């Protein structure tokens, strides 16, 4: 198609996950429950870290930022998806679609950079424990968090501007949200340049933090193997296990989705992967960090105890 077939788009129609009414109702109940667990779980993590002074450490500071990013990311897509499950017309205004793409892409990018920063924190904690508090001081932690957010917002702004400057020939998006690859499929012109930009963005946002994580954990594993006592090894690995689990989920899903050619996978596959990343991963993050972390469980017990005493 050429530019002569360009259509002025004032709104988009989202095809969603299913057209069957009973299936949509079932999905509404399922994803509503997952959404509530996500928001409540991540909010609880933030409150516990804020209220318990024992959790005022760099690792938990980054965890609180991660929880905030997950809340923002989930709220950028899931509430609308829930409404559309019960709606006959699944439409979204043009400006809302632009904003949704910008926020979701920004929060997703920020999370990758943040996971890289968290890997560096674990590297310093395990490999340089005597200098940990000196290296990971408050100013550095704030700087790293702010840098992650700034990098995520900048990448998202660039991608969003480039995508929505393209002429569009259709307004039906085969997705449950305004997702980058799904919107690109609506264009009338050759998108070779955009494919290159997606690849470059994917390398910078996904692969660079991934390399930092791999570099950090190679050194962490080497250090752990030099620890003579079995108890010491378990303790050192235990401080990294939760982060490593989250990293595996996030990077694995994102690499499958965004580091492939635009036409390299079907729209249905991309919807399922994006759904896992948008809904499942943010829900699992607080569960992984709380269930496998004695400090968080202990903080919850102390906060509940203080609350009961005040009553």
C-alpha positions, -999 to +999 in steps of 0.1 A: +000+000+000+011+036-005+005+069+011-025+075-012-043+048+008-036+066+041-066+069+065-071+096+091-075+076+123-094+091+152-097+059+172-085+023+171-105-009+174-088-036+196-096-072+186-086-084+221-081-120+231-115-135+221-148-127+204-168-153+223-189-137+251-186-166+276-148-167+271-146-130+276-165-132+309-143-160+321-112-140+311-126-109+329-129-128+362-095-144+358-076-112+349-095-091+374-083-114+402-047-113+388-049-075+385-060-072+422-032-095+433-007-075+413-017-041+426-022-052+462+010-073+463+032-046+449+016-019+471+022-041+501+059-045+492+063-007+489+045-001+522+066-028+541+098-013+528+087+022+537+075+012+572+102-012+583+136+004+589+153-030+586+144-029+549+160+005+543+188-010+523+198-006+486+184-040+476+149-032+490+150+004+477+154-011+442+127-036+449+103-008+459+110+010+427+105-022+407+071-027+425+061+009+416+071+004+379+051-028+378+020-010+392+023+017+366+029-008+338-001-029+347-024+001+351-014+012+316-031-018+299-051-041+322-080-018+333-088-010+297-086-047+288-110-056+316-135-030+304-133-043+269-140-079+280-175-066+289-179-042+260-195-048+226-173-021+210-136-023+219-124+011+209-097+034+221-092+071+211-061+079+191-045+101+218-053+074+244-036+048+223-005+070+219-004+076+257-009+039+264+019+029+241+042+055+256+036+046+292+037+008+287+069+010+266+085+034+291+077+013+321+088-019+304+121-003+293+127+011+328+122-023+343+150-038+322+174-011+332+163-014+368+170-052+368+205-044+355+210-020+384+197-046+408+222-071+394+250-047+400+238-042+436+239-080+441+274-081+425+287-056+450+269-073+480+284-107+472+318-098+457+327-068+478+307-072+510+331-051+531+327-021+509+290-026+501+276+003+522+303+026+509+298+018+473+260+015+473+253+047+491+220+066+490+231+090+463+242+063+439+210+043+444+189+074+437+210+082+407+207+047+393+170+046+398+166+081+382+189+071+353+168+039+347+136+060+346+151+086+323+165+060+299+131+042+298+112+074+292+136+086+265+135+053+246+097+052+247+094+088+236+116+082+206+098+050+196+063+065+201+071+096+179+086+075+151+057+050+151+028+075+151+044+096+124+038+068+100+007+068+077-019+043+088-042+024+064-062+006+090-075+012+126-081-024+137-053-036+160-050-073+165-041-070+201-056-063+235-036-030+238-018-005+217+014-025+215+044-014+194+046-043+169+008-045+166+005-008+157+034-011+131+013-036+112-013-009+104+011+012+084+008+019+046+045+023+039+076+002+041+087-001+077+123-014+071+136+016+090+113+009+119+124-027+120+160-014+123+150+010+151+131-018+170+163-040+167+185-011+179+161-003+207+158-039+217+196-042+219+200-011+240+170-017+263+171-055+266+204-069+256+227-043+273+211-048+307+210-086+300+248-085+294+252-066+327+232-092+345+252-120+330+285-102+338+274-097+374+262-133+379+293-148+364+314-130+390+288-138+417+289-175+410+327-175+409+328-158+443+302-182+458+322-212+446+352-199+465+332-198+497+343-229+517+313-234+540+281-248+525+260-225+547+279-195+534+272-206+498+235-210+505+233-176+522+251-159+494+230-176+467+198-169+487+204-132+484+203-135+446+178-163+440+147-140+439+163-115+416+176-142+393+141-157+390+125-124+380+154-116+356+149-150+338+111-143+333+114-107+322+144-110+299+133-143+284+098-130+276+111-097+261+138-113+240+112-137+225+089-108+217+111-079+207+144-093+195+127-111+166+118-097+132+084-079+131+070-107+109+089-134+127+060-146+148+022-146+146+001-119+161-015-145+184+019-156+197+028-120+204-004-114+223+002-144+245+037-134+253+028-097+258-001-109+281+024-129+302+047-099+305+019-074+312-001-094+336+016-125+349+051-112+356+040-081+376+018-104+397+046-129+403+073-104+413+060-096+448+051-132+454+087-143+444+103-117+466+081-122+496+077-160+497+114-166+492+126-137+515+127-141+552+133-103+557+101-094+539+080-120+557+095-108+590+087-072+581+051-082+574+049-099+608+063-068+626+040-044+608+009-065+615+020-068+652+023-031+655-011-026+639-027-051+663-010-033+693-025+000+683-059-015+681 
